[in-house]
Amino acid sequence: MKKLKGADILFRVFAWLWAVVTLYPLLVTVLCSFKDNNGIYGNMFAIPKKWEIANYKDALLSANMLRAIGNSLLLAISTTILVVIVGMLASYIFARMKYKFLTPCFMLFMLGVMIPIHTTVIPISRIAANLGGYDKYWMLVLVYTTFQLPQAIFLMTGYIRGVSRELDEAAVIDGCSMTQILFKIILPVSKPIIATVSIISFVYAYSELIFSVILLSTPDKYPVSRSLMYFKGDFSVRMGPIFASIVLAVLPLTIIYLMFHEKVQAGMLSGSVKG
């Protein structure tokens, strides 16, 4: 049996502590989803004395969480597709071309990472009013895509710069055009970073609240984040159905992450092993 060194033991202890810190809130959320307000406010960490299955019924019927989850999935998938397509095309140009104007353009995109979202609420509201974008999904998708593109371009550009240019040169010798190099050489080896950008964009668009509150007014179009506000009244809040709604809303994100987490981790670590 291999002896563990002090550093290994410390790392494992930290890993277990981190797992507990990460999973404990999820466990508490699941337990609270089966309680009423008295059980939650009395001791939210205890196992329910009476399992309130009706909380999930309220979440599904009263707040119409299934429709809300479908709306959020539509917004998230549309945003993710746009971010990946536009981000990949732009990143390929930034990483492989040598035009002088590309550096200022790249810096302009990077400035977008530093702009606080709250400062754009009034300008975006005016743009939506002028374009007829209120209560329209396409407006939300454009807004979400705009805010996710700077980060996507930053990650994708760094990844593509780490891909050997010798692959491009060999492809050119074989008669490939720029477009063919992108789709036949760069795209296949960029799957880890594409998965990373996709997950980040998907989670943002799926759970965003501020702009959905501002730009949407039809209850049937509400995403998950907006539907969670259904159980909040003027004088009381029904916490049980809210926790049940959170559990239902998190399920799609958990499933998608479990499907792609290996590629996401590879994309996150790629910058340290390429170059």
PAPA-592122 format. One record per atom (N, C-alpha, C): residue in three letters; x, y, z. Coordinates in pm, whole numbers, padded with zeros to 5 digits, always signed. Layout:
<volums>
alaXYZ;...
</volums>
This chain:
<volums>
met+00084-00120+00000;met+00000+00000+00000;met+00088+00125+00000;lys+00058+00214-00093;lys+00140+00334-00109;lys+00112+00434+00002;lys+00221+00482+00065;lys+00206+00582+00170;lys+00178+00720+00110;leu+00090+00790+00176;leu+00057+00925+00129;leu+00150+01026+00194;lys+00198+01119+00114;lys+00282+01227+00166;lys+00194+01332+00233;gly+00261+01418+00309;gly+00187+01522+00380;gly+00108+01611+00287;ala+00167+01645+00173;ala+00099+01731+00076;ala-00025+01662+00018;asp-00012+01530-00007;asp-00125+01454-00060;asp-00240+01448+00041;ile-00206+01425+00166;ile-00308+01420+00271;ile-00379+01554+00283;leu-00299+01662+00282;leu-00357+01796+00292;leu-00449+01825+00174;phe-00406+01783+00055;phe-00487+01804-00065;phe-00619+01728-00056;arg-00613+01603-00009;arg-00735+01522+00001;arg-00831+01578+00106;val-00776+01623+00216;val-00861+01684+00319;val-00930+01808+00264;phe-00852+01890+00193;phe-00910+02011+00133;phe-01018+01975+00031;ala-00992+01869-00048;ala-01089+01827-00150;ala-01220+01782-00085;trp-01209+01705+00024;trp-01330+01660+00093;trp-01405+01778+00157;leu-01331+01870+00216;leu-01395+01988+00275;leu-01466+02071+00167;trp-01400+02084+00052;trp-01459+02160-00057;trp-01586+02091-00110;ala-01583+01958-00115;ala-01701+01883-00160;ala-01817+01903-00064;val-01787+01901+00066;val-01893+01922+00166;val-01951+02063+00155;val-01861+02163+00143;val-01906+02302+00132;val-01991+02322+00007;thr-01956+02252-00103;thr-02028+02267-00229;thr-02161+02194-00229;leu-02163+02073-00175;leu-02283+01989-00183;leu-02384+02017-00071;tyr-02337+02069+00042;tyr-02427+02089+00156;tyr-02542+02186+00124;pro-02515+02300+00058;pro-02628+02387+00022;pro-02731+02318-00068;leu-02683+02231-00159;leu-02775+02158-00245;leu-02862+02064-00163;leu-02801+01995-00065;leu-02876+01905+00022;leu-02980+01982+00103;val-02941+02098+00156;val-03035+02181+00233;val-03150+02227+00145;thr-03120+02263+00021;thr-03225+02307-00072;thr-03326+02196-00098;val-03277+02073-00117;val-03366+01959-00140;val-03452+01933-00017;leu-03393+01938+00102;leu-03470+01917+00225;leu-03576+02024+00243;cys-03540+02149+00217;cys-03635+02259+00234;cys-03748+02254+00131;ser-03723+02189+00020;ser-03828+02179-00082;ser-03943+02089-00037;phe-03922+02014+00072;phe-04027+01926+00127;phe-04082+01979+00259;lys-04059+02107+00289;lys-04106+02166+00415;lys-04200+02282+00389;asp-04275+02320+00492;asp-04353+02444+00486;asp-04271+02555+00549;asn-04328+02674+00556;asn-04253+02789+00609;asn-04207+02766+00753;asn-04294+02705+00836;asn-04257+02683+00976;asn-04137+02590+00987;gly-04136+02485+00905;gly-04024+02392+00909;gly-03895+02453+00861;ile-03906+02542+00762;ile-03786+02607+00708;ile-03730+02710+00805;tyr-03818+02796+00857;tyr-03772+02900+00948;tyr-03733+02841+01084;gly-03796+02728+01124;gly-03764+02666+01252;gly-03626+02604+01251;asn-03599+02519+01152;asn-03467+02455+01139;asn-03455+02403+00997;met-03397+02482+00910;met-03389+02443+00770;met-03291+02329+00745;phe-03205+02301+00844;phe-03105+02196+00826;phe-03155+02058+00870;ala-03271+02053+00935;ala-03322+01927+00986;ala-03400+01851+00878;ile-03410+01720+00896;ile-03490+01638+00806;ile-03638+01671+00830;pro-03718+01686+00725;pro-03860+01724+00742;pro-03936+01623+00829;lys-04016+01675+00923;lys-04103+01588+01001;lys-04222+01543+00917;lys-04268+01632+00830;lys-04376+01599+00737;lys-04332+01641+00598;trp-04328+01545+00508;trp-04278+01570+00373;trp-04388+01635+00290;glu-04368+01762+00255;glu-04468+01839+00180;glu-04450+01818+00030;ile-04504+01708-00021;ile-04495+01680-00164;ile-04570+01785-00246;ala-04668+01850-00182;ala-04751+01950-00251;ala-04668+02068-00299;asn-04551+02089-00240;asn-04465+02199-00286;asn-04430+02183-00433;tyr-04400+02062-00475;tyr-04365+02035-00615;tyr-04488+02050-00705;lys-04604+02014-00653;lys-04728+02033-00728;lys-04753+02182-00753;asp-04731+02262-00648;asp-04747+02407-00663;asp-04646+02463-00762;ala-04522+02413-00755;ala-04419+02463-00846;ala-04454+02430-00991;leu-04506+02311-01015;leu-04537+02268-01151;leu-04664+02332-01205;leu-04765+02348-01119;leu-04895+02397-01165;leu-04912+02547-01146;ser-04888+02595-01023;ser-04910+02737-00995;ser-04809+02826-01066;ala-04681+02794-01051;ala-04576+02875-01115;ala-04545+02829-01256;asn-04605+02716-01297;asn-04586+02663-01432;asn-04436+02648-01464;met-04366+02576-01377;met-04222+02565-01390;met-04178+02489-01515;leu-04257+02393-01559;leu-04218+02319-01679;leu-04210+02412-01800;arg-04310+02501-01812;arg-04306+02598-01922;arg-04190+02695-01903;ala-04167+02737-01779;ala-04057+02830-01752;ala-03922+02766-01786;ile-03906+02638-01749;ile-03782+02568-01781;ile-03765+02558-01933;gly-03875+02530-02003;gly-03869+02526-02149;gly-03830+02660-02208;asn-03887+02769-02153;asn-03851+02903-02201;asn-03704+02933-02177;ser-03656+02897-02058;ser-03514+02921-02026;ser-03422+02838-02115;leu-03462+02714-02142;leu-03381+02630-02231;leu-03375+02688-02371;leu-03488+02742-02419;leu-03491+02805-02552;leu-03396+02924-02557;leu-03403+03010-02456;leu-03315+03127-02450;leu-03167+03086-02438;ala-03141+02988-02353;ala-03003+02946-02328;ala-02942+02878-02451;ile-03018+02791-02516;ile-02966+02721-02634;ile-02942+02819-02748;ser-03036+02910-02771;ser-03020+03009-02878;ser-02898+03098-02853;thr-02884+03143-02729;thr-02770+03227-02694;thr-02638+03151-02711;thr-02634+03029-02665;thr-02512+02949-02673;thr-02469+02927-02818;ile-02564+02896-02904;ile-02532+02874-03046;ile-02474+03000-03108;leu-02537+03114-03081;leu-02487+03241-03138;leu-02349+03275-03084;val-02330+03259-02954;val-02200+03292-02893;val-02090+03205-02951;val-02115+03076-02966;val-02012+02985-03018;val-01979+03017-03163;ile-02081+03040-03245;ile-02057+03067-03388;ile-01982+03198-03407;val-02037+03306-03350;val-01974+03438-03366;val-01837+03441-03298;gly-01830+03385-03177;gly-01704+03385-03103;gly-01595+03307-03174;met-01630+03194-03233;met-01530+03111-03302;met-01478+03182-03427;leu-01569+03243-03503;leu-01526+03314-03624;leu-01435+03432-03589;ala-01476+03510-03488;ala-01396+03626-03449;ala-01262+03583-03390;ser-01263+03480-03308;ser-01139+03435-03243;ser-01039+03381-03344;tyr-01088+03315-03448;tyr-00998+03264-03552;tyr-00926+03379-03622;ile-00999+03486-03649;ile-00937+03604-03712;ile-00835+03668-03618;phe-00873+03687-03491;phe-00782+03749-03395;phe-00657+03665-03372;ala-00670+03534-03374;ala-00558+03446-03342;ala-00465+03421-03460;arg-00519+03426-03583;arg-00439+03384-03698;arg-00402+03498-03795;met-00481+03603-03799;met-00453+03713-03891;met-00360+03815-03824;lys-00291+03896-03908;lys-00193+03991-03857;lys-00221+04135-03900;tyr-00347+04167-03923;tyr-00382+04304-03958;tyr-00363+04396-03837;lys-00320+04519-03863;lys-00290+04612-03754;lys-00414+04651-03674;phe-00529+04659-03740;phe-00650+04704-03670;phe-00709+04598-03578;leu-00656+04475-03584;leu-00714+04368-03503;leu-00685+04385-03354;thr-00566+04438-03321;thr-00534+04457-03180;thr-00627+04555-03111;pro-00653+04675-03169;pro-00752+04764-03106;pro-00891+04701-03099;cys-00929+04625-03201;cys-01061+04560-03200;cys-01069+04457-03088;phe-00960+04382-03069;phe-00958+04282-02963;phe-00966+04349-02826;met-00894+04459-02808;met-00898+04532-02681;met-01037+04590-02656;leu-01105+04630-02762;leu-01241+04681-02748;leu-01334+04572-02696;phe-01317+04451-02748;phe-01397+04339-02697;phe-01365+04313-02550;met-01237+04321-02514;met-01199+04294-02376;met-01254+04398-02280;leu-01272+04521-02328;leu-01332+04623-02243;leu-01476+04585-02205;gly-01540+04506-02292;gly-01676+04462-02263;gly-01685+04375-02139;val-01576+04308-02103;val-01575+04225-01983;val-01586+04311-01857;met-01534+04434-01865;met-01527+04520-01747;met-01649+04610-01730;ile-01741+04609-01824;ile-01860+04695-01815;ile-01962+04632-01721;pro-02001+04699-01612;pro-02104+04644-01523;pro-02239+04635-01595;ile-02304+04523-01579;ile-02432+04502-01648;ile-02535+04606-01607;his-02535+04646-01481;his-02638+04739-01432;his-02631+04875-01500;thr-02512+04914-01548;thr-02500+05044-01614;thr-02562+05043-01753;thr-02594+04927-01806;thr-02649+04918-01941;thr-02800+04902-01944;val-02863+04898-01827;val-03007+04871-01821;val-03087+04978-01896;ile-03058+05106-01869;ile-03135+05215-01933;ile-03107+05221-02083;pro-02979+05218-02128;pro-02955+05217-02274;pro-03021+05100-02346;ile-03013+04980-02287;ile-03074+04863-02352;ile-03226+04876-02356;ser-03284+04933-02251;ser-03429+04955-02250;ser-03471+05049-02364;arg-03392+05153-02386;arg-03423+05247-02494;arg-03405+05180-02631;ile-03300+05102-02646;ile-03278+05031-02772;ile-03394+04935-02799;ala-03438+04863-02696;ala-03549+04769-02711;ala-03676+04842-02752;ala-03698+04960-02694;ala-03818+05038-02729;ala-03811+05085-02873;asn-03694+05129-02918;asn-03680+05178-03055;asn-03691+05066-03158;leu-03646+04946-03122;leu-03646+04834-03215;leu-03772+04747-03205;gly-03859+04781-03111;gly-03976+04697-03089;gly-03940+04563-03027;gly-03841+04564-02939;gly-03791+04440-02881;gly-03850+04402-02747;tyr-03944+04484-02696;tyr-04005+04449-02569;tyr-04092+04324-02583;asp-04081+04236-02485;asp-04157+04111-02480;asp-04126+04020-02598;lys-04003+04031-02649;lys-03959+03947-02762;lys-03833+03869-02719;tyr-03833+03740-02750;tyr-03719+03658-02714;tyr-03592+03698-02790;trp-03608+03740-02916;trp-03490+03771-02995;trp-03409+03884-02934;met-03480+03978-02868;met-03409+04088-02802;met-03327+04036-02684;leu-03386+03947-02605;leu-03314+03890-02493;leu-03192+03810-02540;val-03209+03734-02646;val-03100+03653-02698;val-02985+03742-02745;leu-03017+03852-02812;leu-02914+03945-02857;leu-02840+04007-02739;val-02915+04044-02635;val-02853+04103-02516;val-02761+04002-02448;tyr-02811+03880-02429;tyr-02729+03776-02365;tyr-02603+03747-02447;thr-02620+03739-02578;thr-02505+03710-02665;thr-02401+03820-02657;thr-02447+03943-02654;thr-02356+04058-02647;thr-02271+04054-02520;phe-02333+04019-02409;phe-02259+04017-02283;phe-02167+03896-02270;gln-02194+03790-02342;gln-02111+03670-02333;gln-01998+03667-02436;leu-02009+03745-02543;leu-01908+03741-02648;leu-01768+03782-02602;pro-01751+03888-02523;pro-01613+03925-02484;pro-01539+03812-02414;gln-01605+03747-02318;gln-01540+03636-02248;gln-01514+03519-02341;ala-01610+03490-02429;ala-01594+03379-02524;ala-01476+03405-02618;ile-01467+03525-02670;ile-01358+03560-02762;ile-01223+03555-02691;phe-01219+03602-02566;phe-01095+03596-02489;phe-01047+03452-02472;leu-01137+03362-02432;leu-01100+03222-02409;leu-01064+03151-02540;met-01147+03171-02643;met-01124+03101-02769;met-00997+03150-02839;thr-00974+03281-02834;thr-00854+03335-02898;thr-00728+03280-02833;gly-00725+03277-02701;gly-00610+03221-02631;gly-00589+03074-02664;tyr-00697+03000-02677;tyr-00685+02857-02710;tyr-00631+02837-02851;ile-00688+02911-02947;ile-00646+02894-03087;ile-00501+02937-03106;arg-00457+03040-03033;arg-00317+03081-03041;arg-00224+02971-02992;gly-00274+02883-02907;gly-00193+02772-02859;gly-00187+02655-02955;val-00271+02656-03059;val-00268+02550-03160;val-00154+02579-03257;ser-00072+02481-03284;ser+00047+02500-03368;ser+00010+02552-03507;arg+00082+02654-03551;arg+00060+02709-03685;arg+00111+02613-03794;glu+00190+02516-03755;glu+00237+02419-03853;glu+00121+02341-03914;leu+00014+02324-03837;leu-00105+02258-03891;leu-00166+02341-04003;asp-00169+02473-03984;asp-00222+02563-04088;asp-00134+02556-04213;glu-00003+02561-04191;glu+00089+02560-04305;glu+00078+02431-04385;ala+00065+02319-04314;ala+00049+02191-04383;ala-00081+02187-04461;ala-00186+02246-04403;ala-00316+02248-04472;ala-00311+02337-04596;val-00238+02449-04588;val-00225+02539-04703;val-00151+02467-04816;ile-00047+02393-04781;ile+00028+02318-04882;ile-00063+02217-04951;asp-00157+02161-04876;asp-00251+02064-04933;asp-00364+02130-05011;gly-00363+02266-05014;gly-00461+02338-05093;gly-00585+02384-05019;cys-00580+02387-04886;cys-00696+02431-04807;cys-00704+02583-04804;ser-00825+02635-04808;ser-00849+02779-04793;ser-00860+02813-04644;met-00874+02942-04612;met-00890+02984-04473;met-01013+02920-04410;thr-01121+02916-04486;thr-01245+02858-04434;thr-01228+02710-04406;gln-01162+02639-04495;gln-01139+02496-04475;gln-01047+02470-04356;ile-00947+02556-04337;ile-00859+02541-04221;ile-00938+02556-04092;leu-01030+02654-04090;leu-01111+02676-03971;leu-01196+02555-03938;phe-01267+02504-04038;phe-01364+02398-04012;phe-01303+02258-04008;lys-01190+02238-04077;lys-01130+02105-04081;lys-01013+02087-03986;ile-00948+02197-03947;ile-00830+02188-03860;ile-00858+02246-03721;ile-00896+02375-03718;ile-00911+02446-03590;ile-01031+02397-03512;leu-01143+02385-03579;leu-01267+02348-03509;leu-01258+02213-03439;pro-01208+02108-03505;pro-01201+01978-03435;pro-01113+01977-03311;val-01002+02053-03314;val-00912+02052-03198;val-00957+02151-03090;ser-01061+02229-03120;ser-01108+02331-03025;ser-01232+02287-02949;lys-01265+02160-02954;lys-01386+02112-02886;lys-01385+02137-02735;pro-01271+02122-02665;pro-01273+02151-02521;pro-01309+02295-02488;ile-01251+02392-02561;ile-01281+02532-02530;ile-01422+02569-02576;ile-01471+02506-02682;ile-01609+02529-02725;ile-01705+02480-02618;ala-01675+02363-02559;ala-01759+02310-02451;ala-01757+02404-02331;thr-01640+02457-02298;thr-01628+02549-02185;thr-01711+02675-02207;val-01694+02736-02323;val-01770+02858-02355;val-01920+02829-02359;ser-01957+02713-02410;ser-02098+02677-02420;ser-02161+02666-02281;ile-02092+02600-02190;ile-02145+02584-02054;ile-02160+02720-01985;ile-02058+02805-01997;ile-02063+02936-01932;ile-02178+03019-01988;ser-02192+03021-02121;ser-02299+03098-02184;ser-02436+03041-02151;phe-02445+02909-02150;phe-02572+02843-02122;phe-02620+02875-01981;val-02531+02863-01883;val-02569+02888-01744;val-02612+03034-01726;tyr-02539+03126-01789;tyr-02575+03268-01777;tyr-02714+03295-01834;ala-02738+03250-01957;ala-02866+03277-02021;ala-02980+03204-01953;tyr-02953+03088-01898;tyr-03058+03008-01833;tyr-03106+03073-01704;ser-03015+03138-01632;ser-03048+03187-01498;ser-03056+03339-01488;glu-03038+03412-01597;glu-03036+03559-01592;glu-03172+03614-01549;leu-03172+03718-01469;leu-03297+03774-01416;leu-03322+03918-01456;ile-03218+04004-01449;ile-03239+04148-01462;ile-03309+04184-01593;phe-03256+04139-01705;phe-03313+04178-01834;phe-03444+04106-01864;ser-03463+03988-01807;ser-03593+03921-01825;ser-03703+03997-01753;val-03670+04059-01641;val-03768+04141-01570;val-03800+04267-01648;ile-03698+04326-01708;ile-03716+04454-01779;ile-03784+04435-01914;leu-03747+04330-01987;leu-03789+04318-02127;leu-03908+04226-02150;leu-03947+04146-02050;leu-04059+04054-02067;leu-04176+04094-01978;ser-04297+04087-02032;ser-04416+04122-01954;ser-04526+04017-01963;thr-04514+03920-02053;thr-04614+03815-02067;thr-04576+03696-01980;pro-04661+03656-01884;pro-04627+03545-01793;pro-04591+03416-01865;asp-04655+03387-01978;asp-04625+03263-02051;asp-04484+03261-02107;lys-04420+03377-02115;lys-04284+03384-02170;lys-04178+03391-02061;tyr-04220+03391-01935;tyr-04123+03406-01827;tyr-04026+03288-01822;pro-03897+03315-01803;pro-03799+03208-01780;pro-03802+03164-01634;val-03712+03074-01599;val-03710+03018-01465;val-03690+03126-01358;ser-03592+03212-01378;ser-03559+03313-01277;ser-03677+03404-01248;arg-03756+03436-01350;arg-03872+03523-01331;arg-03988+03447-01266;ser-04005+03320-01301;ser-04115+03242-01245;ser-04097+03216-01096;leu-03972+03216-01049;leu-03947+03195-00906;leu-04007+03306-00821;met-04037+03420-00881;met-04094+03532-00808;met-04244+03516-00786;tyr-04305+03410-00843;tyr-04449+03392-00834;tyr-04495+03374-00689;phe-04413+03307-00607;phe-04454+03273-00471;phe-04422+03384-00370;lys-04380+03498-00419;lys-04352+03611-00331;lys-04468+03710-00338;gly-04538+03727-00227;gly-04649+03820-00221;gly-04609+03950-00155;asp-04708+04036-00131;asp-04679+04165-00068;asp-04644+04150+00080;phe-04702+04048+00145;phe-04682+04036+00289;phe-04625+03901+00332;ser-04608+03809+00240;ser-04556+03677+00276;ser-04483+03614+00158;val-04400+03516+00190;val-04326+03442+00089;val-04343+03293+00118;arg-04384+03217+00017;arg-04401+03072+00033;arg-04269+03005-00003;met-04192+02975+00100;met-04056+02928+00078;met-04049+02785+00024;gly-04140+02698+00069;gly-04137+02559+00026;gly-04146+02544-00125;pro-04248+02600-00190;pro-04257+02592-00336;pro-04140+02660-00407;ile-04084+02765-00345;ile-03967+02831-00406;ile-03848+02734-00410;phe-03824+02664-00299;phe-03714+02567-00296;phe-03742+02452-00393;ala-03868+02409-00403;ala-03903+02303-00498;ala-03877+02350-00642;ser-03911+02475-00670;ser-03887+02531-00804;ser-03737+02538-00834;ile-03658+02573-00732;ile-03513+02579-00751;ile-03458+02441-00786;val-03506+02338-00715;val-03461+02201-00743;val-03494+02162-00886;leu-03617+02192-00930;leu-03658+02159-01067;leu-03576+02237-01169;ala-03547+02364-01138;ala-03474+02448-01232;ala-03327+02406-01246;val-03270+02353-01137;val-03128+02316-01138;val-03105+02184-01212;leu-03206+02101-01221;leu-03189+01968-01282;leu-03132+01973-01423;pro-03188+02056-01515;pro-03129+02061-01651;pro-02983+02103-01652;leu-02947+02201-01568;leu-02807+02245-01562;leu-02716+02133-01512;thr-02763+02060-01412;thr-02683+01950-01357;thr-02661+01841-01460;ile-02766+01805-01532;ile-02756+01700-01633;ile-02659+01741-01744;ile-02672+01866-01791;ile-02586+01913-01900;ile-02441+01920-01856;tyr-02418+01965-01733;tyr-02280+01973-01685;tyr-02219+01834-01671;leu-02295+01739-01619;leu-02243+01603-01605;leu-02209+01541-01741;met-02281+01581-01844;met-02255+01529-01978;met-02127+01584-02038;phe-02093+01711-02003;phe-01981+01777-02070;phe-01870+01821-01976;his-01872+01776-01850;his-01776+01832-01754;his-01632+01798-01788;glu-01606+01684-01850;glu-01469+01648-01885;glu-01411+01744-01989;lys-01493+01777-02089;lys-01447+01871-02192;lys-01431+02011-02133;val-01518+02048-02040;val-01506+02179-01976;val-01376+02189-01899;gln-01343+02085-01821;gln-01218+02085-01746;gln-01097+02090-01839;ala-01106+02016-01950;ala-00995+02018-02047;ala-00979+02156-02107;gly-01090+02225-02134;gly-01082+02359-02189;gly-01023+02459-02091;met-01060+02445-01962;met-01008+02535-01860;met-00858+02517-01841;leu-00809+02394-01852;leu-00668+02365-01828;leu-00582+02379-01953;ser-00645+02396-02068;ser-00569+02394-02194;ser-00466+02505-02202;gly-00499+02621-02144;gly-00407+02733-02154;gly-00274+02709-02082;ser-00276+02619-01982;ser-00153+02595-01906;ser-00064+02489-01970;val-00117+02414-02066;val-00036+02309-02127;val-00008+02332-02273;lys-00067+02436-02333;lys-00042+02466-02472;lys+00051+02586-02483;gly+00109+02605-02601;gly+00190+02724-02621;gly+00332+02688-02658;
</volums>
